Amino acid sequence: AVIAKKRASEVAELERSTRLTRKRITESRDWVDQYLWNANRDEIGAQAMAQVDLTASQTQVNVQAFRPQRTLSVNGIDRHPYSVVVRGSYPRVVNLVRKFQAKGTNLALLSVLLSAADGESDTVTATIGLAAFSETPVTNENGK
């Protein structure tokens, strides 16, 4: 009877742990899904640049450079990183960064580096690291 009670307790703990793990997996998938792009690999860069340009114009910030970085593939997900250099007043650049942090954008904010353009004004230059995510295309045995 003691062994059966101990076993029942262990089973209950395993079931609880399994439910918790499944919940975490679902939450992780939901988080990833908000950033997944439903476009082919060649279109993602152009769409990301268009989104950056639109957001920058909404916040009255000038985009000076948009540089795609090397795509990384891990566990079926491609990470398409971009380095974006912008220039504008400090409050406007901060507003731009906040827009990239907001829910609903499918560009993930990776980093922000701010530097003063000059000591006489509130103009700053920011290098912003962004990433788009997509599912890695499935290839057949011939690599296509």
C-alpha positions as CSV (number, residue, x, y, z in Angstrom):
1,A,0.0,0.0,0.0
2,V,2.9,2.4,0.8
3,I,4.6,1.6,-2.5
4,A,1.3,2.1,-4.4
5,K,0.7,5.4,-2.7
6,K,4.3,6.6,-3.5
7,R,3.9,5.5,-7.1
8,A,0.6,7.3,-7.4
9,S,2.3,10.4,-6.0
10,E,5.1,10.1,-8.6
11,V,2.7,9.6,-11.4
12,A,0.7,12.7,-10.3
13,E,3.9,14.8,-10.2
14,L,5.0,13.6,-13.7
15,E,1.5,14.4,-15.1
16,R,1.7,17.9,-13.5
17,S,5.2,18.4,-14.9
18,T,4.1,17.2,-18.3
19,R,1.2,19.7,-18.4
20,L,3.5,22.5,-17.3
21,T,6.0,21.6,-20.0
22,R,3.3,21.4,-22.7
23,K,2.1,24.8,-21.6
24,R,5.6,26.3,-21.9
25,I,6.0,24.8,-25.3
26,T,2.7,26.3,-26.5
27,E,3.7,29.7,-25.1
28,S,7.1,29.5,-26.8
29,R,5.5,28.5,-30.1
30,D,3.0,31.4,-29.8
31,W,5.9,33.8,-29.1
32,V,7.9,32.6,-32.1
33,D,4.8,32.6,-34.3
34,Q,4.4,36.4,-33.8
35,Y,7.7,36.9,-35.4
36,L,7.5,34.3,-38.3
37,W,7.4,35.8,-41.7
38,N,5.2,34.1,-44.3
39,A,7.3,35.0,-47.3
40,N,10.0,33.3,-49.2
41,R,13.6,33.9,-48.2
42,D,14.3,36.4,-51.1
43,E,11.3,38.6,-50.2
44,I,11.9,38.9,-46.5
45,G,14.8,41.4,-46.8
46,A,12.8,43.7,-49.1
47,Q,9.7,43.5,-46.8
48,A,11.8,44.1,-43.7
49,M,13.4,47.2,-45.3
50,A,10.0,48.5,-46.3
51,Q,8.7,48.0,-42.7
52,V,11.8,49.8,-41.3
53,D,11.3,52.7,-43.9
54,L,7.6,53.1,-43.0
55,T,8.2,53.0,-39.3
56,A,11.1,55.5,-39.6
57,S,9.0,57.9,-41.7
58,Q,6.1,57.6,-39.1
59,T,8.6,58.7,-36.4
60,Q,10.4,61.3,-38.6
61,V,13.7,59.5,-38.3
62,N,16.1,59.2,-41.3
63,V,17.4,55.8,-42.3
64,Q,21.0,56.1,-43.3
65,A,21.7,52.4,-43.9
66,F,20.0,49.0,-43.9
67,R,22.4,46.1,-44.0
68,P,21.4,42.5,-44.2
69,Q,23.6,40.2,-42.2
70,R,24.3,36.5,-42.6
71,T,21.2,34.3,-42.2
72,L,21.5,31.7,-39.5
73,S,19.4,28.5,-39.5
74,V,18.8,26.6,-36.2
75,N,16.2,23.9,-35.6
76,G,14.1,24.7,-38.6
77,I,14.0,28.5,-38.0
78,D,16.0,30.9,-40.2
79,R,17.1,34.1,-38.4
80,H,17.6,37.0,-40.9
81,P,19.5,39.7,-39.0
82,Y,19.7,43.4,-40.1
83,S,21.8,46.3,-39.0
84,V,20.0,49.6,-39.4
85,V,21.6,53.0,-38.9
86,V,19.2,55.9,-38.3
87,R,19.6,59.5,-37.4
88,G,17.2,61.9,-35.7
89,S,16.4,63.7,-32.5
90,Y,16.8,61.6,-29.4
91,P,13.0,61.5,-28.6
92,R,12.2,60.4,-32.1
93,V,14.8,57.7,-32.2
94,V,13.6,56.4,-28.8
95,N,10.0,56.4,-30.2
96,L,11.3,54.4,-33.2
97,V,12.9,51.8,-30.9
98,R,9.7,51.6,-28.9
99,K,7.7,50.8,-32.1
100,F,10.0,47.9,-32.8
101,Q,9.6,46.7,-29.3
102,A,5.8,46.9,-29.5
103,K,3.6,43.8,-29.9
104,G,2.4,43.4,-33.5
105,T,5.7,44.0,-35.3
106,N,7.3,40.9,-36.8
107,L,10.8,42.3,-36.5
108,A,12.5,41.4,-33.3
109,L,14.7,44.1,-31.7
110,L,18.1,42.6,-30.9
111,S,20.2,45.6,-29.9
112,V,20.4,49.4,-29.9
113,L,23.6,51.5,-29.8
114,L,23.1,55.3,-29.5
115,S,25.7,57.9,-30.1
116,A,25.4,61.7,-30.0
117,A,25.9,63.3,-33.4
118,D,27.2,66.5,-31.9
119,G,27.3,68.2,-28.5
120,E,25.2,71.1,-29.7
121,S,21.8,69.4,-30.4
122,D,19.6,66.4,-29.4
123,T,20.5,64.7,-32.7
124,V,21.7,61.1,-32.3
125,T,22.8,58.3,-34.5
126,A,21.6,54.8,-33.6
127,T,22.7,51.4,-34.9
128,I,19.7,49.1,-34.4
129,G,19.9,45.3,-34.6
130,L,16.7,43.7,-35.9
131,A,15.9,40.2,-37.0
132,A,13.2,38.6,-39.1
133,F,12.4,34.9,-38.6
134,S,11.1,32.3,-41.0
135,E,10.8,28.6,-41.2
136,T,13.8,27.0,-42.9
137,P,12.7,25.8,-46.4
138,V,12.5,22.1,-46.7
139,T,14.9,20.8,-49.3
140,N,14.9,17.4,-51.0
141,E,17.9,15.1,-51.4
142,N,19.2,17.1,-54.4
143,G,19.3,20.3,-52.4
144,K,16.3,21.8,-54.1
